[in-house]
Amino acid sequence: MDVADACHALGVQAVAVTAGYMHDQPRRDFYAKMDAANVDLKAFTDDFYFKLTGSHLQPVLDTLVYLRHDTQVWFEITTLLIPGHNDSDEEITAMSRWIMKELGPDVPLHFSAFHPDHKMPDVPATPPATLVRARNIALQEGLHYVYTGNVHHEEGDTTYCPACHASLIVRDWYQIKQYRLSADGHCPDCGASVAGRFAAQSGNFGRKRIPIAINAA
């Protein structure tokens, strides 16, 4: 929070990368300082949360609902899909339906690939096909912005217009290959509004990223 205050004093926005596991009052104090957040929704069962992290699912869901309905913070969700632990069709469907019902279709959802490390060296890496399957399930449930992460998958890295489905921000991992949004975040083909926070293009940052939009940027 102190860092966020220092950033704001210099005109720099503050983005939280968080597990979302917070009590109500700290949650309110913390997000009063934040402009955006990426929240890890690690799974959609309390069994996973308790056995693998020693925590619980519901406080994370409470944080997401709070961000959506009680703040102006732009936020996105990331789920690391771990083979055999949280990657079943049933769990992904349940999570997608909950997001659609409680948060709406415009909250970006990222499915990221797991790789063996630290305390889980014996679990295999996530196959790219698992990420594609999860993305397709979430899209079928009505979510507009669903992405695949930690893999090269241009279709799953690209932002599409929710109305006409034109490709608007084409990415390959961290490389931005095409950017077609208007300065205020509208599709140039049909004029539909794209959810996000947008500003005028600011420089060329090569293969990394162009800091002009928050929607899976």
URZI-V593047 format. One record per residue. RES is the residue in one small letter. PHI is phi in whole degrees, 0 to 359 (999 if undefined). PSI is psi in whole degrees, -180 to 180 (999 if undefined). BURIAL is # if it has 9 or more other ideal C-beta (glycine too) atoms within 8 Angstrom, else .. Layout:
res->RES phi->PHI psi->PSI burial->BURIAL
res->RES phi->PHI psi->PSI burial->BURIAL
//
This chain:
res->m phi->999 psi->-37 burial->.
res->d phi->295 psi->-40 burial->.
res->v phi->297 psi->-41 burial->.
res->a phi->299 psi->-42 burial->#
res->d phi->299 psi->-43 burial->#
res->a phi->295 psi->-39 burial->.
res->c phi->297 psi->-48 burial->#
res->h phi->299 psi->-34 burial->#
res->a phi->297 psi->-24 burial->.
res->l phi->258 psi->5 burial->.
res->g phi->80 psi->19 burial->.
res->v phi->256 psi->132 burial->.
res->q phi->280 psi->153 burial->.
res->a phi->250 psi->130 burial->#
res->v phi->240 psi->127 burial->#
res->a phi->263 psi->133 burial->#
res->v phi->252 psi->116 burial->.
res->t phi->214 psi->153 burial->#
res->a phi->277 psi->-10 burial->.
res->g phi->74 psi->11 burial->#
res->y phi->266 psi->91 burial->.
res->m phi->216 psi->150 burial->#
res->h phi->285 psi->169 burial->.
res->d phi->298 psi->-52 burial->.
res->q phi->291 psi->-45 burial->.
res->p phi->302 psi->-36 burial->.
res->r phi->300 psi->-45 burial->#
res->r phi->293 psi->-43 burial->#
res->d phi->295 psi->-43 burial->#
res->f phi->294 psi->-51 burial->#
res->y phi->284 psi->-12 burial->#
res->a phi->296 psi->-20 burial->.
res->k phi->262 psi->-9 burial->#
res->m phi->257 psi->145 burial->#
res->d phi->265 psi->-30 burial->.
res->a phi->207 psi->165 burial->#
res->a phi->207 psi->147 burial->#
res->n phi->245 psi->118 burial->#
res->v phi->254 psi->126 burial->#
res->d phi->282 psi->114 burial->#
res->l phi->261 psi->95 burial->#
res->k phi->290 psi->-24 burial->#
res->a phi->189 psi->-177 burial->#
res->f phi->233 psi->31 burial->#
res->t phi->227 psi->143 burial->#
res->d phi->291 psi->-27 burial->.
res->d phi->300 psi->-45 burial->.
res->f phi->299 psi->-50 burial->#
res->y phi->301 psi->-44 burial->#
res->f phi->288 psi->-45 burial->#
res->k phi->284 psi->-36 burial->.
res->l phi->263 psi->-24 burial->.
res->t phi->235 psi->-10 burial->.
res->g phi->72 psi->19 burial->.
res->s phi->234 psi->-161 burial->#
res->h phi->223 psi->156 burial->#
res->l phi->287 psi->-42 burial->#
res->q phi->301 psi->-42 burial->.
res->p phi->301 psi->-32 burial->#
res->v phi->291 psi->-43 burial->#
res->l phi->298 psi->-39 burial->#
res->d phi->298 psi->-40 burial->#
res->t phi->297 psi->-44 burial->#
res->l phi->297 psi->-44 burial->#
res->v phi->296 psi->-41 burial->#
res->y phi->299 psi->-47 burial->#
res->l phi->300 psi->-41 burial->#
res->r phi->288 psi->-41 burial->#
res->h phi->254 psi->-14 burial->.
res->d phi->235 psi->5 burial->.
res->t phi->221 psi->171 burial->.
res->q phi->255 psi->13 burial->.
res->v phi->291 psi->128 burial->#
res->w phi->282 psi->128 burial->#
res->f phi->222 psi->154 burial->#
res->e phi->228 psi->161 burial->#
res->i phi->242 psi->138 burial->#
res->t phi->235 psi->131 burial->#
res->t phi->237 psi->120 burial->#
res->l phi->277 psi->114 burial->#
res->l phi->275 psi->117 burial->#
res->i phi->251 psi->118 burial->#
res->p phi->308 psi->129 burial->#
res->g phi->81 psi->-3 burial->.
res->h phi->243 psi->-41 burial->#
res->n phi->211 psi->25 burial->#
res->d phi->246 psi->18 burial->#
res->s phi->284 psi->154 burial->.
res->d phi->303 psi->-41 burial->.
res->e phi->296 psi->-44 burial->.
res->e phi->290 psi->-42 burial->#
res->i phi->295 psi->-39 burial->#
res->t phi->296 psi->-46 burial->#
res->a phi->298 psi->-43 burial->#
res->m phi->296 psi->-44 burial->#
res->s phi->297 psi->-41 burial->#
res->r phi->294 psi->-38 burial->#
res->w phi->295 psi->-45 burial->#
res->i phi->301 psi->-46 burial->#
res->m phi->300 psi->-44 burial->#
res->k phi->287 psi->-45 burial->.
res->e phi->268 psi->-27 burial->#
res->l phi->243 psi->-24 burial->#
res->g phi->97 psi->171 burial->.
res->p phi->281 psi->-11 burial->.
res->d phi->264 psi->-1 burial->.
res->v phi->281 psi->118 burial->#
res->p phi->296 psi->140 burial->#
res->l phi->236 psi->126 burial->#
res->h phi->249 psi->126 burial->#
res->f phi->258 psi->118 burial->#
res->s phi->250 psi->152 burial->#
res->a phi->276 psi->134 burial->#
res->f phi->275 psi->146 burial->#
res->h phi->228 psi->145 burial->.
res->p phi->300 psi->128 burial->#
res->d phi->193 psi->163 burial->.
res->h phi->53 psi->-112 burial->.
res->k phi->267 psi->1 burial->.
res->m phi->232 psi->54 burial->#
res->p phi->286 psi->-16 burial->.
res->d phi->265 psi->-2 burial->.
res->v phi->270 psi->132 burial->#
res->p phi->291 psi->158 burial->.
res->a phi->296 psi->153 burial->.
res->t phi->289 psi->123 burial->#
res->p phi->294 psi->142 burial->.
res->p phi->305 psi->-33 burial->#
res->a phi->298 psi->-31 burial->.
res->t phi->294 psi->-41 burial->#
res->l phi->294 psi->-42 burial->#
res->v phi->296 psi->-43 burial->#
res->r phi->299 psi->-46 burial->#
res->a phi->297 psi->-43 burial->#
res->r phi->299 psi->-44 burial->#
res->n phi->296 psi->-39 burial->.
res->i phi->298 psi->-47 burial->#
res->a phi->296 psi->-40 burial->#
res->l phi->296 psi->-41 burial->#
res->q phi->295 psi->-28 burial->.
res->e phi->278 psi->-2 burial->#
res->g phi->107 psi->-1 burial->.
res->l phi->287 psi->141 burial->#
res->h phi->273 psi->-34 burial->.
res->y phi->234 psi->96 burial->#
res->v phi->234 psi->131 burial->#
res->y phi->231 psi->156 burial->#
res->t phi->253 psi->141 burial->#
res->g phi->229 psi->157 burial->#
res->n phi->68 psi->19 burial->.
res->v phi->218 psi->159 burial->#
res->h phi->275 psi->108 burial->.
res->h phi->205 psi->89 burial->#
res->e phi->302 psi->-41 burial->#
res->e phi->298 psi->-42 burial->.
res->g phi->281 psi->-11 burial->#
res->d phi->264 psi->-8 burial->#
res->t phi->265 psi->141 burial->#
res->t phi->270 psi->127 burial->#
res->y phi->248 psi->151 burial->.
res->c phi->296 psi->130 burial->#
res->p phi->289 psi->-15 burial->#
res->a phi->264 psi->-56 burial->.
res->c phi->256 psi->-6 burial->.
res->h phi->68 psi->18 burial->.
res->a phi->292 psi->146 burial->#
res->s phi->284 psi->129 burial->#
res->l phi->246 psi->-45 burial->#
res->i phi->236 psi->106 burial->#
res->v phi->264 psi->124 burial->#
res->r phi->231 psi->155 burial->#
res->d phi->227 psi->102 burial->.
res->w phi->58 psi->-116 burial->.
res->y phi->266 psi->-4 burial->.
res->q phi->276 psi->126 burial->.
res->i phi->266 psi->113 burial->#
res->k phi->265 psi->-23 burial->.
res->q phi->203 psi->141 burial->.
res->y phi->223 psi->114 burial->#
res->r phi->240 psi->5 burial->#
res->l phi->289 psi->148 burial->#
res->s phi->289 psi->168 burial->.
res->a phi->299 psi->-27 burial->.
res->d phi->258 psi->15 burial->.
res->g phi->84 psi->40 burial->#
res->h phi->242 psi->150 burial->#
res->c phi->291 psi->129 burial->#
res->p phi->287 psi->-16 burial->.
res->d phi->273 psi->-46 burial->.
res->c phi->241 psi->-8 burial->.
res->g phi->84 psi->2 burial->.
res->a phi->294 psi->148 burial->#
res->s phi->279 psi->137 burial->.
res->v phi->254 psi->131 burial->#
res->a phi->295 psi->138 burial->#
res->g phi->153 psi->-175 burial->#
res->r phi->240 psi->124 burial->#
res->f phi->232 psi->154 burial->#
res->a phi->212 psi->172 burial->.
res->a phi->297 psi->150 burial->.
res->q phi->300 psi->139 burial->.
res->s phi->231 psi->82 burial->.
res->g phi->84 psi->178 burial->.
res->n phi->241 psi->116 burial->.
res->f phi->250 psi->27 burial->.
res->g phi->60 psi->-135 burial->.
res->r phi->279 psi->-8 burial->.
res->k phi->278 psi->-91 burial->.
res->r phi->203 psi->156 burial->.
res->i phi->253 psi->117 burial->#
res->p phi->278 psi->68 burial->.
res->i phi->239 psi->-8 burial->#
res->a phi->207 psi->145 burial->#
res->i phi->249 psi->97 burial->#
res->n phi->196 psi->83 burial->#
res->a phi->62 psi->31 burial->#
res->a phi->287 psi->999 burial->#
//
